């Protein structure tokens, strides 16, 4: 799903890209994370547990959502006290797809 191997039972959301393969192909599966990937800058305006910098560059796959970036940074448990701006506008839908050159800012709520 979205270029990443997932097993049965994974929830599919609107906009997800799905590839189905027969079980006998499982042995030849190889994930290539650099295909259609790009880096985005994430700025933090508040101390978040586990992060030492106020600015990070995160490598993501094309089609990644804001939620997948939050999970990648291990911030899922901390987001209830923060708001997120994407290109200067508050974004409440964490399933929104992030594209190249988007600017993400995480601020205290």
C-alpha atoms as a printed R data frame, in Angstrom:
    type eleno elety resid chain resno      x       y      z
1   ATOM     1    CA   UNK     A     1  0.000   0.000  0.000
2   ATOM     2    CA   UNK     A     2  1.457   3.353 -1.053
3   ATOM     3    CA   UNK     A     3  4.732   1.639 -2.011
4   ATOM     4    CA   UNK     A     4  5.187  -0.144  1.344
5   ATOM     5    CA   UNK     A     5  4.547  -3.848  1.988
6   ATOM     6    CA   UNK     A     6  1.607  -4.430  4.343
7   ATOM     7    CA   UNK     A     7 -0.197  -7.578  5.415
8   ATOM     8    CA   UNK     A     8 -3.852  -8.515  5.528
9   ATOM     9    CA   UNK     A     9 -6.031  -6.434  7.792
10  ATOM    10    CA   UNK     A    10 -4.413  -3.081  6.949
11  ATOM    11    CA   UNK     A    11 -7.010  -0.310  6.780
12  ATOM    12    CA   UNK     A    12 -7.307   1.335  3.354
13  ATOM    13    CA   UNK     A    13 -8.192   5.029  3.108
14  ATOM    14    CA   UNK     A    14 -9.349   7.175  0.210
15  ATOM    15    CA   UNK     A    15 -6.346   7.983 -2.001
16  ATOM    16    CA   UNK     A    16 -4.256   4.952 -0.967
17  ATOM    17    CA   UNK     A    17 -2.457   3.130 -3.790
18  ATOM    18    CA   UNK     A    18 -2.842  -0.645 -3.583
19  ATOM    19    CA   UNK     A    19 -0.876  -3.405 -5.332
20  ATOM    20    CA   UNK     A    20 -2.126  -6.994 -5.080
21  ATOM    21    CA   UNK     A    21  0.201  -9.937 -5.710
22  ATOM    22    CA   UNK     A    22 -0.249 -13.713 -5.550
23  ATOM    23    CA   UNK     A    23  1.203 -15.361 -2.445
24  ATOM    24    CA   UNK     A    24  3.829 -17.227 -4.491
25  ATOM    25    CA   UNK     A    25  5.417 -13.845 -5.328
26  ATOM    26    CA   UNK     A    26  6.131 -13.080 -1.670
27  ATOM    27    CA   UNK     A    27  9.648 -14.494 -1.954
28  ATOM    28    CA   UNK     A    28 10.649 -12.081 -4.698
29  ATOM    29    CA   UNK     A    29  9.242  -8.940 -3.056
30  ATOM    30    CA   UNK     A    30 11.752  -6.176 -2.515
31  ATOM    31    CA   UNK     A    31 10.885  -2.756 -1.129
32  ATOM    32    CA   UNK     A    32 12.767   0.055 -2.855
33  ATOM    33    CA   UNK     A    33 12.211   3.140 -0.687
34  ATOM    34    CA   UNK     A    34 14.076   5.595 -2.923
35  ATOM    35    CA   UNK     A    35 11.675   5.266 -5.860
36  ATOM    36    CA   UNK     A    36  9.501   8.382 -6.073
37  ATOM    37    CA   UNK     A    37 10.744   9.772 -2.772
38  ATOM    38    CA   UNK     A    38 11.645  13.305 -1.743
39  ATOM    39    CA   UNK     A    39 12.683  15.247  1.356
40  ATOM    40    CA   UNK     A    40 10.556  17.770  3.184
41  ATOM    41    CA   UNK     A    41 11.456  20.207  5.931
42  ATOM    42    CA   UNK     A    42  9.599  19.987  9.249
43  ATOM    43    CA   UNK     A    43  9.986  22.892 11.729
44  ATOM    44    CA   UNK     A    44  9.138  22.594 15.420
45  ATOM    45    CA   UNK     A    45  8.224  25.654 17.505
46  ATOM    46    CA   UNK     A    46  7.988  23.727 20.772
47  ATOM    47    CA   UNK     A    47 10.018  21.032 22.494
48  ATOM    48    CA   UNK     A    48  8.750  17.604 21.548
49  ATOM    49    CA   UNK     A    49  9.888  14.573 23.473
50  ATOM    50    CA   UNK     A    50 12.537  12.656 21.555
51  ATOM    51    CA   UNK     A    51 13.532  15.464 19.199
52  ATOM    52    CA   UNK     A    52 16.690  17.447 19.768
53  ATOM    53    CA   UNK     A    53 16.438  19.802 16.781
54  ATOM    54    CA   UNK     A    54 13.944  22.488 15.878
55  ATOM    55    CA   UNK     A    55 14.155  21.574 12.191
56  ATOM    56    CA   UNK     A    56 14.401  18.212 10.443
57  ATOM    57    CA   UNK     A    57 14.512  16.994  6.879
58  ATOM    58    CA   UNK     A    58 12.389  13.888  6.439
59  ATOM    59    CA   UNK     A    59 12.580  11.557  3.447
60  ATOM    60    CA   UNK     A    60  9.108  10.362  2.421
61  ATOM    61    CA   UNK     A    61  7.578   8.431 -0.434
62  ATOM    62    CA   UNK     A    62  5.344  10.089 -2.990
63  ATOM    63    CA   UNK     A    63  1.768   9.787 -1.720
64  ATOM    64    CA   UNK     A    64  2.747   9.955  1.971
65  ATOM    65    CA   UNK     A    65  0.242  11.543  4.320
66  ATOM    66    CA   UNK     A    66  0.790  13.910  7.200
67  ATOM    67    CA   UNK     A    67 -0.142  11.026  9.502
68  ATOM    68    CA   UNK     A    68  2.635   8.839  8.070
69  ATOM    69    CA   UNK     A    69  5.165  11.610  8.739
70  ATOM    70    CA   UNK     A    70  3.929  11.972 12.330
71  ATOM    71    CA   UNK     A    71  4.311   8.206 12.804
72  ATOM    72    CA   UNK     A    72  7.760   8.224 11.182
73  ATOM    73    CA   UNK     A    73  8.886  10.858 13.702
74  ATOM    74    CA   UNK     A    74  7.265   8.909 16.585
75  ATOM    75    CA   UNK     A    75  5.069  11.884 17.527
76  ATOM    76    CA   UNK     A    76  1.633  10.224 17.469
77  ATOM    77    CA   UNK     A    77  1.146  10.441 21.243
78  ATOM    78    CA   UNK     A    78  2.135  14.125 21.394
79  ATOM    79    CA   UNK     A    79 -0.001  15.661 18.643
80  ATOM    80    CA   UNK     A    80 -3.134  16.331 20.723
81  ATOM    81    CA   UNK     A    81 -1.379  19.357 22.258
82  ATOM    82    CA   UNK     A    82 -0.103  20.727 18.956
83  ATOM    83    CA   UNK     A    83 -1.377  22.193 15.732
84  ATOM    84    CA   UNK     A    84  0.158  21.648 12.325
85  ATOM    85    CA   UNK     A    85  0.589  24.208  9.575
86  ATOM    86    CA   UNK     A    86  1.247  23.120  6.013
87  ATOM    87    CA   UNK     A    87  2.384  26.008  3.832
88  ATOM    88    CA   UNK     A    88  1.187  28.439  6.501
89  ATOM    89    CA   UNK     A    89 -2.357  27.039  6.812
90  ATOM    90    CA   UNK     A    90 -3.620  24.939  9.716
91  ATOM    91    CA   UNK     A    91 -4.262  21.359  8.658
92  ATOM    92    CA   UNK     A    92 -6.580  19.177 10.731
93  ATOM    93    CA   UNK     A    93 -6.879  16.267  8.295
94  ATOM    94    CA   UNK     A    94 -3.840  14.091  9.008
95  ATOM    95    CA   UNK     A    95 -4.719  11.923  5.981
96  ATOM    96    CA   UNK     A    96 -3.853  14.785  3.620
97  ATOM    97    CA   UNK     A    97 -1.129  13.883  1.138
98  ATOM    98    CA   UNK     A    98  2.100  15.863  1.457
99  ATOM    99    CA   UNK     A    99  3.854  16.843 -1.765
100 ATOM   100    CA   UNK     A   100  7.369  17.987 -2.588
101 ATOM   101    CA   UNK     A   101  8.209  21.494 -1.345
102 ATOM   102    CA   UNK     A   102  5.412  21.543  1.257
103 ATOM   103    CA   UNK     A   103  6.537  23.329  4.423
104 ATOM   104    CA   UNK     A   104  5.357  21.721  7.658
105 ATOM   105    CA   UNK     A   105  5.385  23.526 11.001
106 ATOM   106    CA   UNK     A   106  4.372  22.003 14.341
107 ATOM   107    CA   UNK     A   107  3.334  24.482 17.037
108 ATOM   108    CA   UNK     A   108  1.841  24.208 20.526
109 ATOM   109    CA   UNK     A   109 -1.968  24.402 20.444
